[in-house]
Amino acid sequence: MTKLRDEFLIELPLEDVSWACRSAISSIGWNIKSVEPHRIVPKVGVGLTRNPSKIEVLLSEEGETHTTVTLNGSIGGIGPLQKGHLNGEMNRLRNAIEVAAHNAGPAPG
């Protein structure tokens, strides 16, 4: 089994980041398998194109205004194809989360 991890900081409170993550998952066409206060598990892929990747989103507060987002991904099998596929799905999700968080952030000015 191939496992990857990605971690990044978003300058928003945990609740706002949780909503941004759910919005991001929806925006890329995935459903949500489970939602907890500090953990979101999407169903990666859609319908018949669902793939064997599993990604969990963990959220941890860093003070009142920052949240660390950790993506833990895994996929059955080992090798460059599986790793590349999982990495691509995780990058897609990270980008969608960052865009949703940016859009949810306070208006400039």
PAFI-157456 format. One record per residue: residue number from 1; residue in three letters; x negated, y negated, z of N, C-alpha, C in turn. Coordinates in steps of 0.2 Angstrom, whole numbers, always signed. Each point is the difference from the previous one (the first is absolute). Layout:
! PAFI-157456
NODE    i   aa    npx    npy    npz   capx   capy   capz    cpx    cpy    cpz
NODE  NUM  ALA      X      Y      Z      X      Y      Z      X      Y      Z
...
***
This chain:
! PAFI-157456
NODE    i   aa    npx    npy    npz   capx   capy   capz    cpx    cpy    cpz
NODE    1  MET     -4     +6     +0     +4     -6     +0     -4     -6     +0
NODE    2  THR     +1     -5     -4     -3     -6     +0     +3     -5     +4
NODE    3  LYS     -3     -4     +4     +2     -5     +4     -3     -7     -1
NODE    4  LEU     +4     -5     +0     -3     -7     -1     +3     -5     +5
NODE    5  ARG     -4     -5     +2     +3     -5     +5     -2     -7     -2
NODE    6  ASP     +5     -4     +1     -2     -7     -2     +3     -5     +5
NODE    7  GLU     -3     -5     +2     +2     -4     +6     -1     -7     -2
NODE    8  PHE     +5     -5     +1     +0     -7     -1     +4     -4     +4
NODE    9  LEU     -2     -6     +1     +4     -5     +5     +4     -4     -4
NODE   10  ILE     +6     -1     +3     +5     -5     -3     +1     -5     +5
NODE   11  GLU     +0     -7     -2     +2     -5     +5     +7     -1     +1
NODE   12  LEU     +4     +5     +2     +7     -1     +2     +1     +4     +6
NODE   13  PRO     +5     -1     +4     +2     +4     +6     +2     +7     -3
NODE   14  LEU     +0     +5     +5     +1     +7     -2     +7     +1     -3
NODE   15  GLU     +5     -3     +2     +7     +1     -3     +0     -3     -7
NODE   16  ASP     -3     -5     -1     +0     -3     -7     -4     +5     -5
NODE   17  VAL     -5     +2     +3     -4     +5     -4     +4     +6     -2
NODE   18  SER     +3     +3     +5     +5     +6     +0     +5     -1     -6
NODE   19  TRP     +3     -6     +0     +5     -2     -5     -4     +0     -7
NODE   20  ALA     -6     -3     +0     -4     -1     -6     -1     +7     -3
NODE   21  CYS     -2     +4     +4     -2     +7     -2     +6     +4     -3
NODE   22  ARG     +6     -1     +3     +6     +4     -2     +2     -3     -7
NODE   23  SER     -1     -7     -1     +1     -3     -6     -4     +2     -5
NODE   24  ALA     -7     +1     +1     -5     +2     -4     +2     +7     -3
NODE   25  ILE     +1     +4     +5     +2     +7     -2     +6     +0     -5
NODE   26  SER     +5     -4     +2     +6     +0     -5     -2     -3     -7
NODE   27  SER     -5     -5     +0     -1     -3     -6     -4     +4     -5
NODE   28  ILE     -3     +5     +3     -4     +5     -5     +4     +6     -1
NODE   29  GLY     +7     +0     +2     +4     +5     -2     +0     +6     +5
NODE   30  TRP     -3     +0     +5     +0     +6     +5     +5     -1     +5
NODE   31  ASN     +2     +6     +3     +5     +0     +5     -4     +0     +7
NODE   32  ILE     +4     -1     +5     -4     +1     +7     +3     +6     +3
NODE   33  LYS     -5     +4     +3     +2     +6     +3     +1     -1     +7
NODE   34  SER     -4     -5     +4     +2     -1     +7     -3     -7     +1
NODE   35  VAL     +3     -3     +5     -2     -7     +3     +0     +0     +7
NODE   36  GLU     -6     -1     +3     +0     -1     +7     -3     -7     +1
NODE   37  PRO     +0     -3     +7     -3     -6     +1     -7     -1     -3
NODE   38  HIS     -4     +5     +1     -7     -1     -2     -2     +5     -6
NODE   39  ARG     +4     +3     -3     -1     +5     -5     +5     +0     -6
NODE   40  ILE     -2     +0     -6     +5     +1     -6     -3     +5     -4
NODE   41  VAL     +5     +5     -2     -3     +5     -5     +5     +0     -6
NODE   42  PRO     -4     -2     -5     +4     +0     -7     +0     +7     -3
NODE   43  LYS     +5     +1     -4     +0     +6     -5     -3     -3     -6
NODE   44  VAL     -6     +3     -1     -4     -3     -6     +2     +3     -6
NODE   45  GLY     +1     -4     -6     +3     +2     -6     +8     +0     +0
NODE   46  VAL     +2     +1     -6     +8     +0     +0     +2     +6     -3
NODE   47  GLY     +6     +3     +2     +3     +6     -2     -5     +6     -3
NODE   48  LEU     +1     +1     -6     -4     +6     -3     -7     -2     -1
NODE   49  THR     -2     -7     +1     -7     -2     -1     -3     +0     +7
NODE   50  ARG     +4     +2     +5     -3     +0     +7     -7     +4     +0
NODE   51  ASN     -5     -3     +3     -6     +4     +0     -2     +2     +7
NODE   52  PRO     -5     +4     +0     -2     +3     +6     -4     -5     +5
NODE   53  SER     -1     -6     -2     -3     -5     +5     +5     -1     +6
NODE   54  LYS     -4     -1     +6     +4     -2     +6     -4     -6     +2
NODE   55  ILE     +4     -5     +2     -3     -6     +3     +4     -3     +6
NODE   56  GLU     -3     -1     +5     +3     -3     +6     -3     -7     +1
NODE   57  VAL     +5     -5     +2     -2     -7     +1     +0     -1     +8
NODE   58  LEU     -6     -1     +3     +0     -1     +7     -1     -8     +1
NODE   59  LEU     +4     -3     +5     -1     -7     +1     -2     -1     +8
NODE   60  SER     -5     -4     +1     -2     -2     +7     -1     -7     +0
NODE   61  GLU     +3     -3     +6     +0     -7     +1     -7     -2     +2
NODE   62  GLU     -2     -6     -3     -7     -3     +2     +2     -7     +2
NODE   63  GLY     +2     +0     +6     +3     -7     +3     +7     -1     -3
NODE   64  GLU     +2     -6     +1     +7     -2     -2     +1     -1     -7
NODE   65  THR     -5     -2     -4     +1     -2     -7     -4     +4     -5
NODE   66  HIS     -3     +6     +2     -4     +4     -5     +2     +7     +1
NODE   67  THR     +0     +4     -5     +2     +7     +0     -5     +4     -4
NODE   68  THR     -3     +5     +3     -4     +5     -4     +4     +5     -3
NODE   69  VAL     -1     +1     -7     +4     +5     -4     -5     +6     -1
NODE   70  THR     +1     +6     +1     -4     +6     -1     +4     +4     -5
NODE   71  LEU     -3     +2     -5     +3     +5     -5     -4     +6     +1
NODE   72  ASN     +4     +6     +2     -3     +6     +0     +3     +4     -5
NODE   73  GLY     -4     +3     -5     +2     +3     -6     -3     +7     +0
NODE   74  SER     +4     +5     -3     -3     +7     -1     +4     +3     -6
NODE   75  ILE     -4     +4     -3     +3     +4     -6     -3     +7     +0
NODE   76  GLY     +4     +5     -2     -3     +7     +0     -5     +0     -5
NODE   77  GLY     -5     +5     +1     -6     +1     -4     -5     -5     +1
NODE   78  ILE     -6     +2     -3     -6     -5     +0     -2     -1     -7
NODE   79  GLY     -4     -5     +0     -3     -1     -7     +2     -8     -2
NODE   80  PRO     -4     -2     -5     +1     -7     -3     +7     -1     -2
NODE   81  LEU     +3     +4     -3     +7     -1     -3     +5     -2     +6
NODE   82  GLN     +0     +5     +5     +4     -1     +6     -2     -7     +3
NODE   83  LYS     -6     -1     +2     -2     -6     +3     +1     -6     -4
NODE   84  GLY     -1     +0     -6     +2     -6     -4     +7     -1     +0
NODE   85  HIS     +5     +5     -1     +7     -1     +0     +2     -3     +7
NODE   86  LEU     -2     +3     +6     +1     -3     +6     -2     -7     +1
NODE   87  ASN     -6     -1     -2     -3     -7     +1     +4     -5     -4
NODE   88  GLY     +2     +2     -6     +5     -4     -4     +6     -2     +3
NODE   89  GLU     +4     +5     +3     +6     -1     +3     -1     -4     +6
NODE   90  MET     -5     +1     +4     -2     -5     +6     -1     -7     -2
NODE   91  ASN     -4     -1     -5     -1     -7     -3     +6     -3     -2
NODE   92  ARG     +4     +4     -3     +7     -3     -3     +4     -2     +6
NODE   93  LEU     +0     +4     +6     +4     -2     +5     -3     -6     +4
NODE   94  ARG     -7     +0     +1     -3     -5     +3     +1     -7     -3
NODE   95  ASN     +0     +0     -7     +1     -6     -4     +7     -2     +1
NODE   96  ALA     +5     +4     +0     +7     -2     +1     +1     -3     +7
NODE   97  ILE     -3     +3     +5     +1     -2     +7     -3     -7     +0
NODE   98  GLU     -6     -1     -3     -3     -7     +1     +4     -5     -4
NODE   99  VAL     +3     +2     -6     +4     -5     -3     +6     -2     +4
NODE  100  ALA     +3     +6     +3     +7     -1     +4     -2     -5     +6
NODE  101  ALA     -6     +2     +3     -2     -4     +6     -1     -8     -2
NODE  102  HIS     -3     -1     -5     -2     -6     -3     +7     -4     -1
NODE  103  ASN     +5     +3     -3     +6     -3     -1     +4     -1     +6
NODE  104  ALA     -1     +4     +5     +4     -1     +6     -4     -5     +5
NODE  105  GLY     -6     -2     -2     -3     -4     +5     +3     -7     +0
NODE  106  PRO     -3     -4     +5     +3     -7     +0     -1     -4     -6
NODE  107  ALA     +5     -4     -2     -1     -5     -6     -5     -5     +2
NODE  108  PRO     -5     -1     -5     -5     -5     +1     +3     -7     +1
NODE  109  GLY     -4     -4     +4     +2     -7     +0     +3     -2     +6
***
